[in-house]
Every structure is written in structure tokens, then in C-alpha cells.
Amino acid sequence: MSNNKTIKSALISVFSKEGLAPIVKELDQQGVTIYSTGGTEKFINDLGIKVVPVEEVTSYPSILGGRVKTLHPKVFGGILNRQNHDGDVTEMKEYNIPQIDVVIVDLYPFEKTVASGASNQDIIEKIDIGGISLIRAAAKNYADVICVSSVNDYAQFLELITDKKGNLSEDDRKTFAAKAFNVSSHYDSAIFNYFNKNQEIPTLKISETDGKVLRYGENPHQRGFFFGDFEAMFTQLHGKELSYNNLLDVDAAVNLMDEFKNDAPTFAILKHNNACGLAQRDTLHQAYVDALAGDPVSAFGGVLIANSEIDAATAEDIHNLFCEVVIAPSFSTEAETILKGKKNRILLVLKEAALAQTTVRTCLNGVLVQDRNTVTDQKENTTKATEKAPTSAELDDLIFASKICKHTKSNTIVLVKDKQLCASGTGQTSRVDALNQAIHKAQAFNFDLKGSVMASDAFFPFPDCVEIADKAGITSVIQPGGSIKDQLSIDYCNDNGVSMVFTGTRHFKH
């Protein structure tokens, strides 16, 4: 048996009027009785369309500065009544309650108000009560009522009522009910997170309404999705759609380059979320050349990122490399033209956007959440652990190496010389393996490690790493310290003229 219903009445009370006029005109043309309140009522009147004020239905005015307008049994009875329920039908007649077939309501812009830096009082006033109640009531009773809960759905609703002459199916109503509960749950999550911004209540509520289906996940047999506002962070100038793996690499690249945001021209090349090349120079072109020299083999198919505008000279060199993504705060006109020479190459302009302050990942049958690692080792926070202090140049390189180390998968060792990544050992099961891997890579690409420095993401439990480093020509070390056997590494360094500083901060990255 068909459960189609023809719209005969509509309640419209919205904050945003954009796109509303064609809907109102179409409903009026179909002979629909329209009820409304306040500013929306005036808007409809100004269109020359008859509208019934809600006050005429409730016999009660809008009170408390507009805080209470639609919260009344005659309004909610009109929405929540079951049209096939004899008792409801009888009561509707007994109490003279008008049937409401459509509810078009949007919500006060709570999130935008919070983002604007408004006062707490202004934010509280943007917590919608009547609107959210109308949305939930109409969506709950989708068997008889259709709920339009967002300006984003106006066009779809208009097309639906125009094509079907107001005669909508239960599937139509259920689809809009799902949209409505998406709106209401997201809205309440935003409000809760505002009140719980310091996590006094150990509860996780994540709601992302901007979802994108990706080609696939990490591998072709896995489904993949991205939930977030990508356009708030980037303008894509060119190239194919980003994949799941692209997005992971872009995230790693942006977080890494954030460490060098206001520094001299810096260029990084990443592969599988780790830097395989990184250099800082007087010009971006030279920074790119020296970053590529760090590991020209791994750079194939990598993600490239710069902390300053990419110019034509740099673009010419990049164009000779097969790479998936190039990211920069801007591209010169010539550079953009050059880099667009490969149709699939993704070019991203990084906007001024705040990075997430928490990290979230699934774990077992739940979720792990932690603060983002916002600690960056600074010269003034280091403690000299050895008799010999690092030179000024070595200390610059140590901090440079530490920044890279923080964003490299543990266990990791990073080797740097003259603000150039010589090599890193990434994701190894022992720190000795990580160091040996880094030394082997550096030597394979003809780096002279004499005078280079070493950074470790965690302390050395034994002196073996500083001994291996010393014999490879490394002259200075930065590490967190904190091992009960720190003195063994300190003693070796003192005996062999190696300087070492402690930071007191571990930078594990699992």
C-alpha cells in the first residue's frame, strides 16, 4: 500500500533566507497553507504571499526576546500527530490543532559564532532550542511529515516538490529525516564540545559533516573516506583527486613544515609519511636541490612541500622529478604553468589554517585520543650533558635535526649537516638499527658525515649508539635523556670529544 502524502501545510521558520523564496513560491502555487514566525514571516509577506502567523495558531505571542515562539502543544501536536491513529485524529479535532506536513527550519549558527571569537553570552544565545525541537519532532514523524533542516537541502527539496507536485513518498520523507538527524546530532556535538573544551568529561564526540568518498583506502581492496573541510586548508590548482595515501602524506608534510614555517627557505620531500630529504638554504631553489640530494631514489613518487613561494627555477627542477603532490603557500605564475605540465601532478596552495590540536586513531574495539605533539625543542631548553659544548653551528643543526626527528616514525635517528638532512633511520625495532640504517644511507649517497650531528627521538639505554656515531664522524648529539644509564653515554662522549645535549622531551611517533 502506497504511503504517498500530498503537502497541504508547511511551517517555515529559518535563520538563513538564501534560496528560500523559490520554495515558498512553489508551495504557494500548490495551494499549501504556510505558517511562520518573526523574520521569516515578514520575508514571506514581502514576497506577496499569504502567511499565517504562528501566534494565530497558539494564541500566544513570541516571548522572552524571541526565545519562545514555537514551543507550544498546538505546533508540536500538528507535527507529531499520527495521521493513521484514531486517537490522534480525534484529539487533533478536539483541540483544533492544524496538521503540519512540512517543517522547514534551520538552526542558529552556533559553530560560526564560536569560531568568530564571540563572547560566551553571545555563544550561549546561539544555542537553538525551538529549532532543534522542531527538527527532531518532524524527523521522528517522517511517516507523515517531511523535515528540511538545512539551507544546503533547499535545492533538493524544491526539485522534489516541483517534480512530484507536492506528492511525496515515505522514502522521500525518510531521506530528509536522516539528513535532519545528521544536522541535530552534529549541532549537539558542537555544543557539547564547546562546554567540554578542556575535557573535564572524558567523552569523545566527533562529528564531521563534510564527507568525501575516496577511490579506495590504503590498498585497492579497502574502502576509503575523508571527513573534513579540505578546502579550508588548501586550494587545489591542478591534478587528480587525492587518494587516501596522498592525504596521509600531505598531513605528514604539513605538520613537518609547520616546524619551519617562519624560517629561511626550506624544502622537504616525504615518502610514506617520513622525510627522505630536507634542507634549508638562502634560496628555495638551492633548498630543493639539497633536499633532493638527501635521497634522490626515495624522492620518486614523493610529496614535496616548501615553506615559501615556489619560483620558476625551482619548478623547472621539480618538473624533472616524478612526484605525486607539490605543496607551497604560493606558486609564481611561471612555476604554476611549468608544474601543470604533468596532468596528474597535484598542486596545493596551503592556506593559513590551524592544525588539529588532538590526534585520533582506532585501537582494538575503541579509540585512542591524545594532544598533538606541539613541543618543539629550542636551543634555550637544551641542557649540556657533556664537558664539551656544541658549537653555535652544531647547535643550529641539532635543533634542525630534532625538528625532523619529531616527525619521523620511531625508532628513529636523524643525521644532519649544515641544515641538510643527510639520512634518517625510520621505524626500526632498535635504535642501533636505526642509526646503522641512517649511516648506511648517508654513505650510499656520498655524504661526508665528519662534523655532522645526530638526533634521537628517545634516550640511549646503552652507549653503543654514541660510539657508532663517533666512529662515523658525528661530532654532536641531541637526545631527551632520562635513561638510568645516561652516564654511560655521557662518559663515552667525554672520553672521545663528542658534545651532547639533553632536551628532556621524548618524541615517539608510532
Backbone torsions as a table, in degrees:
resi	resn	phi	psi	omega
1	MET	NA	132.3	-177.0
2	SER	-70.6	141.7	176.5
3	ASN	-116.0	33.3	174.3
4	ASN	-69.4	145.0	177.8
5	LYS	-137.2	139.0	178.9
6	THR	-94.1	130.3	-178.9
7	ILE	-67.9	126.0	177.3
8	LYS	-118.9	-19.3	-178.6
9	SER	-149.5	152.1	-178.0
10	ALA	-144.9	138.8	171.5
11	LEU	-105.2	122.9	-178.0
12	ILE	-124.2	120.4	177.9
13	SER	-150.3	98.9	-171.1
14	VAL	-127.4	153.9	174.6
15	PHE	-81.7	-44.5	-178.7
16	SER	-99.8	123.3	-178.3
17	LYS	-94.6	-5.7	-176.6
18	GLU	-61.9	123.3	179.2
19	GLY	83.9	2.5	-176.8
20	LEU	-81.8	-34.6	-173.4
21	ALA	-53.9	-47.7	-179.4
22	PRO	-61.5	-32.7	178.6
23	ILE	-67.2	-46.9	-179.5
24	VAL	-60.5	-43.2	-179.3
25	LYS	-64.4	-40.8	179.7
26	GLU	-67.0	-42.4	177.7
27	LEU	-62.0	-42.7	179.4
28	ASP	-62.6	-41.1	-179.8
29	GLN	-63.7	-30.5	179.9
30	GLN	-86.2	3.6	176.2
31	GLY	79.9	21.0	-178.3
32	VAL	-78.4	134.1	173.8
33	THR	-76.4	128.4	-176.2
34	ILE	-112.6	127.3	174.2
35	TYR	-108.2	146.0	-178.9
36	SER	-158.2	177.4	-178.2
37	THR	-139.3	155.2	166.9
38	GLY	44.4	-126.1	-176.6
39	GLY	-63.1	-33.7	178.9
40	THR	-69.1	-39.6	177.2
41	GLU	-59.2	-45.2	178.4
42	LYS	-63.1	-41.6	179.4
43	PHE	-58.2	-44.6	-179.0
44	ILE	-69.3	-41.7	176.9
45	ASN	-58.5	-41.6	-179.3
46	ASP	-65.2	-20.2	175.8
47	LEU	-81.4	-4.4	-178.9
48	GLY	79.9	23.7	-177.3
49	ILE	-112.1	137.0	-177.9
50	LYS	-68.0	135.2	179.4
51	VAL	-140.1	140.2	178.7
52	VAL	-96.7	118.9	177.5
53	PRO	-63.5	140.3	179.3
54	VAL	-59.2	-30.9	179.8
55	GLU	-59.0	-30.4	178.7
56	GLU	-69.4	-29.0	179.0
57	VAL	-78.7	-44.5	-173.5
58	THR	-88.3	-17.8	-172.6
59	SER	56.3	34.7	-178.5
60	TYR	-143.6	133.4	-177.9
61	PRO	-78.2	166.0	169.4
62	SER	-67.1	128.1	-175.4
63	ILE	-126.0	170.8	176.6
64	LEU	56.5	45.7	177.5
65	GLY	65.3	28.2	179.3
66	GLY	90.8	-0.8	179.4
67	ARG	-65.9	-29.4	179.5
68	VAL	-124.6	111.4	179.5
69	LYS	-129.3	-52.6	-172.6
70	THR	-105.0	-3.2	-177.2
71	LEU	-77.1	85.9	-174.6
72	HIS	-154.1	143.6	-178.9
73	PRO	-57.7	-31.8	-178.8
74	LYS	-70.9	-30.0	176.7
75	VAL	-76.1	-50.9	-175.7
76	PHE	-74.4	-27.6	172.6
77	GLY	-64.8	-39.0	178.8
78	GLY	-64.7	-27.8	-179.3
79	ILE	-89.1	-42.7	-168.7
80	LEU	-90.9	-7.3	-178.9
81	ASN	-65.5	145.8	178.5
82	ARG	-96.6	114.7	-171.8
83	GLN	-69.4	-15.6	178.1
84	ASN	-104.5	14.4	-177.2
85	HIS	-108.6	116.0	-173.6
86	ASP	-58.0	-42.4	-179.3
87	GLY	-62.6	-41.8	178.9
88	ASP	-65.1	-42.0	-179.3
89	VAL	-61.6	-42.3	179.5
90	THR	-63.0	-45.6	-178.6
91	GLU	-67.2	-36.1	177.6
92	MET	-58.2	-41.6	179.1
93	LYS	-72.0	-41.6	-176.9
94	GLU	-60.7	-41.1	-175.8
95	TYR	-101.3	9.5	176.6
96	ASN	54.0	52.0	-178.8
97	ILE	-98.1	124.8	-179.9
98	PRO	-77.3	139.9	176.3
99	GLN	-69.7	136.3	175.7
100	ILE	-119.5	119.2	-175.6
101	ASP	-97.2	-24.5	-178.8
102	VAL	-132.8	136.0	171.0
103	VAL	-121.0	118.5	176.0
104	ILE	-114.1	106.4	-175.1
105	VAL	-141.5	138.8	165.7
106	ASP	-121.6	176.7	-170.9
107	LEU	-110.7	152.8	173.5
108	TYR	-54.3	142.7	-175.4
109	PRO	-76.3	75.7	-176.5
110	PHE	-61.7	-51.1	-176.0
111	GLU	-63.2	-41.3	179.0
112	LYS	-63.6	-36.8	179.5
113	THR	-66.1	-42.4	176.7
114	VAL	-62.3	-46.7	-177.6
115	ALA	-63.5	-26.1	-177.9
116	SER	-75.3	-9.2	-177.6
117	GLY	81.0	20.8	-178.8
118	ALA	-64.4	164.2	178.9
119	SER	-68.4	161.2	179.2
120	ASN	-58.6	-40.2	-179.1
121	GLN	-63.7	-42.6	177.7
122	ASP	-63.2	-38.2	179.3
123	ILE	-65.3	-44.5	-179.8
124	ILE	-60.8	-38.9	179.8
125	GLU	-65.8	-18.5	179.4
126	LYS	-92.9	12.5	171.0
127	ILE	-85.7	109.3	-175.4
128	ASP	-77.0	133.4	178.7
129	ILE	-110.3	-57.7	-179.4
130	GLY	-61.8	-44.8	-177.5
131	GLY	-62.3	-47.1	-178.4
132	ILE	-64.8	-34.6	179.1
133	SER	-68.2	-41.4	177.8
134	LEU	-63.7	-42.1	-179.9
135	ILE	-62.3	-46.9	-178.3
136	ARG	-65.4	-40.2	-179.4
137	ALA	-64.9	-47.0	-177.9
138	ALA	-66.5	-38.8	-179.9
139	ALA	-69.6	-38.6	177.1
140	LYS	-59.5	-40.2	-176.6
141	ASN	-96.7	40.3	-177.5
142	TYR	-61.4	-17.5	177.9
143	ALA	-59.4	-27.9	-177.6
144	ASP	-124.3	-16.1	-170.8
145	VAL	-129.2	145.0	173.0
146	ILE	-110.1	134.7	-175.5
147	CYS	-114.1	123.1	174.7
148	VAL	-108.3	109.3	-166.1
149	SER	-109.7	2.8	-176.9
150	SER	-153.2	143.9	175.8
151	VAL	-58.3	-26.2	179.5
152	ASN	-66.8	-16.8	-178.5
153	ASP	-103.2	0.9	-177.9
154	TYR	-58.5	-46.6	-175.8
155	ALA	-62.8	-43.1	-180.0
156	GLN	-65.0	-40.6	179.5
157	PHE	-65.4	-42.5	179.1
158	LEU	-60.8	-44.7	179.0
159	GLU	-61.6	-40.0	-178.1
160	LEU	-64.6	-50.5	-176.6
161	ILE	-71.8	-27.0	178.0
162	THR	-71.6	-48.7	-178.0
163	ASP	-66.6	-36.1	-174.3
164	LYS	-102.3	7.8	178.9
165	LYS	53.4	36.7	176.7
166	GLY	79.5	1.5	-179.5
167	ASN	-98.1	98.0	-170.5
168	LEU	-106.2	148.5	-179.8
169	SER	-86.6	167.5	176.7
170	GLU	-65.2	-34.2	177.1
171	ASP	-62.8	-39.5	176.0
172	ASP	-58.2	-47.4	-177.0
173	ARG	-67.8	-37.1	-179.6
174	LYS	-68.1	-37.2	177.0
175	THR	-59.8	-44.9	179.6
176	PHE	-71.5	-27.8	175.4
177	ALA	-65.5	-41.4	178.0
178	ALA	-61.9	-43.3	176.8
179	LYS	-59.6	-39.7	-177.6
180	ALA	-66.4	-43.6	179.0
181	PHE	-69.5	-27.4	172.2
182	ASN	-63.3	-44.4	178.6
183	VAL	-63.5	-47.9	-174.5
184	SER	-68.5	-40.5	-179.7
185	SER	-68.2	-38.6	177.5
186	HIS	-64.6	-42.5	-179.0
187	TYR	-61.6	-47.1	-179.8
188	ASP	-67.4	-33.9	176.5
189	SER	-63.8	-41.8	179.2
190	ALA	-62.6	-41.5	179.4
191	ILE	-65.7	-46.0	178.8
192	PHE	-59.7	-45.1	-178.4
193	ASN	-65.0	-29.8	175.1
194	TYR	-65.7	-45.2	-179.7
195	PHE	-71.4	-25.7	-176.0
196	ASN	-109.3	30.3	-172.7
197	LYS	-64.6	-20.4	176.7
198	ASN	-98.8	11.9	177.0
199	GLN	55.4	37.8	174.5
200	GLU	-63.8	-33.3	175.2
201	ILE	-98.0	118.3	-176.1
202	PRO	-75.3	69.9	-177.4
203	THR	-131.3	138.6	179.0
204	LEU	-107.1	121.2	173.6
205	LYS	-129.1	110.9	177.8
206	ILE	-114.9	127.9	177.3
207	SER	-138.6	113.4	177.3
208	GLU	-120.0	119.9	-177.1
209	THR	-97.7	-8.1	176.6
210	ASP	-96.7	96.6	-177.5
211	GLY	-111.8	144.5	-179.7
212	LYS	-135.1	130.3	175.6
213	VAL	-82.4	125.1	179.1
214	LEU	-91.3	165.2	-178.9
215	ARG	-56.3	-42.5	174.0
216	TYR	-169.4	-179.3	-178.6
217	GLY	-87.4	-140.3	-177.7
218	GLU	-61.6	-32.2	177.1
219	ASN	-131.7	158.8	-174.9
220	PRO	-58.9	-24.3	-178.1
221	HIS	-86.3	1.2	179.9
222	GLN	-109.7	136.2	173.7
223	ARG	-72.8	151.7	-179.2
224	GLY	-141.3	144.0	179.3
225	PHE	-141.0	151.1	170.6
226	PHE	-122.8	126.9	177.2
227	PHE	-115.4	112.3	-178.9
228	GLY	163.0	171.1	-178.3
229	ASP	-99.3	81.8	-177.3
230	PHE	-59.5	-38.9	-176.5
231	GLU	-67.8	-18.1	176.7
232	ALA	-72.1	-22.4	-178.7
233	MET	-103.6	-29.1	-172.7
234	PHE	-136.2	150.9	162.6
235	THR	-111.3	119.2	179.0
236	GLN	-87.1	117.2	-177.8
237	LEU	-86.2	-25.8	-170.0
238	HIS	-167.5	158.8	169.4
239	GLY	103.7	178.1	-176.7
240	LYS	-77.5	176.7	176.3
241	GLU	-68.5	144.4	179.0
242	LEU	-73.6	141.2	178.3
243	SER	-91.4	174.0	175.8
244	TYR	-55.0	-49.0	-178.7
245	ASN	-68.1	-37.2	174.7
246	ASN	-56.1	-46.6	-177.1
247	LEU	-63.0	-39.6	177.1
248	LEU	-63.1	-42.7	179.9
249	ASP	-68.4	-38.6	177.9
250	VAL	-63.5	-41.1	177.6
251	ASP	-60.5	-46.2	179.3
252	ALA	-62.6	-41.2	-178.6
253	ALA	-64.1	-45.0	-177.9
254	VAL	-66.1	-42.3	179.0
255	ASN	-65.1	-39.3	177.5
256	LEU	-65.2	-49.4	-175.9
257	MET	-68.7	-20.2	176.2
258	ASP	-60.5	-25.7	177.2
259	GLU	-68.7	-22.8	-175.0
260	PHE	-117.0	21.1	-171.0
261	LYS	-53.8	-45.5	-175.0
262	ASN	-108.1	19.3	-177.7
263	ASP	-89.6	-179.6	172.5
264	ALA	-59.2	164.8	-178.3
265	PRO	-48.7	123.5	-175.4
266	THR	-132.7	138.9	-179.6
267	PHE	-132.2	137.6	178.6
268	ALA	-131.2	146.9	174.3
269	ILE	-123.3	127.2	-177.1
270	LEU	-120.0	150.0	175.8
271	LYS	-141.9	126.8	-179.1
272	HIS	51.3	45.6	173.3
273	ASN	75.6	-0.6	179.4
274	ASN	-114.9	146.8	176.5
275	ALA	-73.1	127.4	172.7
276	CYS	-106.9	-9.0	175.9
277	GLY	-156.9	137.2	178.8
278	LEU	-161.8	131.8	179.4
279	ALA	-150.0	152.5	177.1
280	GLN	-124.9	127.1	-174.7
281	ARG	-141.5	-179.3	178.8
282	ASP	-71.8	-29.1	177.3
283	THR	-125.5	151.8	-179.9
284	LEU	-66.9	-34.9	179.7
285	HIS	-59.2	-46.1	179.9
286	GLN	-68.5	-34.4	177.3
287	ALA	-62.7	-39.7	177.7
288	TYR	-65.9	-46.9	-179.0
289	VAL	-56.6	-43.9	-176.7
290	ASP	-78.3	-28.7	173.7
291	ALA	-65.7	-43.8	179.3
292	LEU	-62.8	-36.1	-179.4
293	ALA	-64.6	-21.8	-179.7
294	GLY	-62.1	-34.0	177.7
295	ASP	-169.0	78.5	-177.8
296	PRO	-65.8	-18.5	178.4
297	VAL	-74.7	-51.2	-179.1
298	SER	-66.8	-25.2	-177.8
299	ALA	-62.6	-21.8	179.5
300	PHE	-60.5	121.7	179.6
301	GLY	77.4	16.7	-176.2
302	GLY	-87.5	-178.6	174.9
303	VAL	-110.7	128.0	-175.8
304	LEU	-109.8	141.5	178.8
305	ILE	-144.8	140.2	178.8
306	ALA	-123.2	154.8	178.3
307	ASN	-97.0	3.4	178.6
308	SER	-147.0	174.0	-174.1
309	GLU	-58.3	135.8	175.8
310	ILE	-84.7	124.2	-177.9
311	ASP	-98.0	178.8	-175.4
312	ALA	-62.8	-43.2	-177.7
313	ALA	-61.6	-43.3	178.6
314	THR	-66.6	-41.3	-179.7
315	ALA	-62.4	-38.4	178.9
316	GLU	-58.6	-43.6	179.8
317	ASP	-70.7	-41.9	178.8
318	ILE	-60.0	-36.8	-176.3
319	HIS	-61.4	-22.5	178.9
320	ASN	-81.5	-7.9	-178.0
321	LEU	-106.6	136.5	171.1
322	PHE	-77.0	115.4	178.0
323	CYS	-139.4	152.6	-175.8
324	GLU	-81.9	-45.6	-171.0
325	VAL	-139.7	140.3	172.5
326	VAL	-124.9	126.5	-175.8
327	ILE	-122.3	136.5	176.7
328	ALA	-159.3	159.7	175.1
329	PRO	-67.1	-21.2	175.4
330	SER	-167.4	163.0	175.8
331	PHE	-128.4	136.6	173.5
332	SER	-66.4	160.6	-179.1
333	THR	-57.7	-43.4	-179.7
334	GLU	-65.6	-42.4	-179.3
335	ALA	-62.9	-42.3	180.0
336	GLU	-62.0	-43.1	179.1
337	THR	-61.2	-44.8	-179.2
338	ILE	-62.1	-48.6	-174.0
339	LEU	-71.7	-21.7	175.8
340	LYS	-75.9	-0.2	179.0
341	GLY	-65.4	-19.8	173.9
342	LYS	-107.2	117.4	-168.4
343	LYS	-65.1	-28.5	-177.4
344	ASN	-93.2	-10.1	-177.2
345	ARG	-65.9	127.4	-177.1
346	ILE	-89.9	122.9	177.3
347	LEU	-110.9	123.6	-177.7
348	LEU	-123.6	128.3	171.2
349	VAL	-93.0	119.8	-179.7
350	LEU	-83.0	121.0	179.7
351	LYS	-86.0	170.4	173.3
352	GLU	-77.1	98.0	-177.5
353	ALA	-138.8	140.8	-179.1
354	ALA	-72.5	138.2	175.4
355	LEU	-81.6	153.6	179.4
356	ALA	-59.4	141.3	-178.6
357	GLN	-94.2	-2.2	175.1
358	THR	-132.9	152.9	174.0
359	THR	-114.7	143.2	-174.7
360	VAL	-133.0	134.6	175.2
361	ARG	-151.0	148.6	177.8
362	THR	-70.6	149.5	178.3
363	CYS	-152.2	123.7	-177.5
364	LEU	51.9	-122.5	178.9
365	ASN	-103.0	24.4	-178.2
366	GLY	-146.7	-149.7	-173.2
367	VAL	-138.4	139.6	172.5
368	LEU	-104.5	133.9	178.9
369	VAL	-129.7	138.1	175.7
370	GLN	-147.6	162.4	172.0
371	ASP	-64.5	144.1	172.1
372	ARG	-63.1	144.5	178.3
373	ASN	-75.0	95.3	-176.4
374	THR	-98.7	2.5	179.9
375	VAL	-82.9	123.1	174.0
376	THR	-113.7	125.2	-179.6
377	ASP	-62.2	135.4	-179.2
378	GLN	-122.2	154.8	179.4
379	LYS	-53.5	-46.3	-174.0
380	GLU	-68.8	-14.3	179.6
381	ASN	-97.2	2.1	178.6
382	THR	-86.8	151.2	177.2
383	THR	-119.2	128.4	178.6
384	LYS	-69.1	119.3	-177.3
385	ALA	-96.7	-20.9	-175.0
386	THR	-113.3	167.4	177.6
387	GLU	-62.7	-38.0	-179.1
388	LYS	-89.0	132.4	177.4
389	ALA	-94.0	149.4	175.3
390	PRO	-67.3	148.9	174.8
391	THR	-68.7	169.7	178.8
392	SER	-59.5	-42.7	-180.0
393	ALA	-66.3	-40.7	178.8
394	GLU	-64.3	-39.9	-179.8
395	LEU	-64.3	-38.1	175.0
396	ASP	-60.3	-44.2	-179.6
397	ASP	-68.3	-35.6	179.2
398	LEU	-62.7	-45.0	178.5
399	ILE	-65.3	-40.6	177.1
400	PHE	-58.7	-46.9	-179.8
401	ALA	-65.2	-38.9	-179.4
402	SER	-63.3	-38.4	178.6
403	LYS	-62.4	-40.0	178.5
404	ILE	-69.0	-43.4	-177.6
405	CYS	-57.5	-41.4	-179.2
406	LYS	-57.7	-28.7	-175.2
407	HIS	-108.3	19.7	-179.8
408	THR	-116.7	141.0	-173.7
409	LYS	-63.1	134.3	179.5
410	SER	-75.5	157.1	-14.9
411	ASN	-67.7	140.8	-178.4
412	THR	-138.3	148.1	169.7
413	ILE	-129.1	135.0	179.5
414	VAL	-120.3	131.1	178.9
415	LEU	-111.7	129.6	-176.1
416	VAL	-134.7	145.0	173.2
417	LYS	-146.8	127.6	179.5
418	ASP	53.1	46.0	178.0
419	LYS	55.1	42.0	174.5
420	GLN	-134.8	131.0	175.3
421	LEU	-70.5	115.0	177.6
422	CYS	-81.1	-42.5	178.1
423	ALA	-178.2	161.4	172.8
424	SER	-139.0	150.9	170.7
425	GLY	-100.5	122.5	-170.3
426	THR	-121.8	135.1	171.9
427	GLY	62.1	35.5	-178.5
428	GLN	-92.2	155.3	-177.3
429	THR	-80.8	-12.7	172.1
430	SER	-137.7	152.2	-178.7
431	ARG	-68.7	-32.1	176.8
432	VAL	-63.9	-43.0	177.4
433	ASP	-61.0	-41.7	179.9
434	ALA	-61.6	-43.1	-180.0
435	LEU	-66.5	-45.7	-179.9
436	ASN	-62.7	-38.0	177.3
437	GLN	-63.0	-43.7	-179.1
438	ALA	-64.1	-44.3	-179.7
439	ILE	-63.6	-43.9	-179.7
440	HIS	-61.2	-44.3	179.9
441	LYS	-64.1	-44.5	-178.3
442	ALA	-60.9	-44.1	180.0
443	GLN	-68.1	-33.9	179.2
444	ALA	-64.4	-28.2	179.3
445	PHE	-103.6	22.1	170.5
446	ASN	64.1	34.0	173.5
447	PHE	-84.8	136.2	172.3
448	ASP	-90.2	109.2	-175.0
449	LEU	-81.6	-2.1	178.7
450	LYS	-64.1	121.2	-178.9
451	GLY	89.5	4.5	178.6
452	SER	-83.6	171.5	179.7
453	VAL	-122.9	163.5	-176.9
454	MET	-129.2	135.9	173.3
455	ALA	-119.1	140.9	177.6
456	SER	-124.8	141.0	-178.8
457	ASP	-75.0	-18.4	178.8
458	ALA	-145.0	173.4	-173.7
459	PHE	-69.7	165.8	176.4
460	PHE	-96.6	117.2	179.4
461	PRO	-75.8	-18.0	179.4
462	PHE	-139.0	164.8	-178.7
463	PRO	-81.2	4.5	-174.3
464	ASP	-61.2	-39.0	-176.9
465	CYS	-66.7	-44.3	-179.1
466	VAL	-67.8	-30.2	177.3
467	GLU	-68.6	-46.1	178.3
468	ILE	-61.5	-42.3	-179.7
469	ALA	-62.9	-45.5	-179.6
470	ASP	-59.5	-44.1	-178.0
471	LYS	-69.2	-19.8	177.3
472	ALA	-88.0	-4.7	178.3
473	GLY	103.6	0.9	-179.4
474	ILE	-73.8	133.7	-171.4
475	THR	-111.9	-10.3	-178.7
476	SER	-150.6	148.9	-172.5
477	VAL	-134.6	141.0	170.9
478	ILE	-123.9	131.9	-179.8
479	GLN	-156.0	163.7	-177.4
480	PRO	-68.4	-33.8	-170.4
481	GLY	76.3	175.4	177.3
482	GLY	114.5	-2.4	176.2
483	SER	-77.4	146.8	176.6
484	ILE	-67.9	-12.4	178.7
485	LYS	-112.8	24.5	177.1
486	ASP	-50.9	-38.4	-173.4
487	GLN	-62.1	-29.6	178.3
488	LEU	-62.7	-43.3	177.7
489	SER	-69.3	-38.5	178.5
490	ILE	-62.7	-44.5	-178.7
491	ASP	-61.3	-43.2	179.9
492	TYR	-61.5	-45.5	-179.4
493	CYS	-61.0	-43.5	179.6
494	ASN	-63.1	-38.4	-178.5
495	ASP	-72.9	-18.9	-173.6
496	ASN	-122.9	14.7	172.8
497	GLY	70.7	27.8	177.5
498	VAL	-100.6	134.0	176.6
499	SER	-91.3	150.3	-179.4
500	MET	-148.3	137.0	175.5
501	VAL	-122.1	148.9	175.0
502	PHE	-104.3	146.2	177.1
503	THR	-106.8	-24.9	-176.3
504	GLY	77.8	3.6	-177.5
505	THR	-126.5	119.1	176.0
506	ARG	-83.7	145.5	-179.3
507	HIS	-127.4	55.4	173.4
508	PHE	-60.7	142.2	174.4
509	LYS	-139.8	100.9	-176.2
510	HIS	-95.4	NA	NA
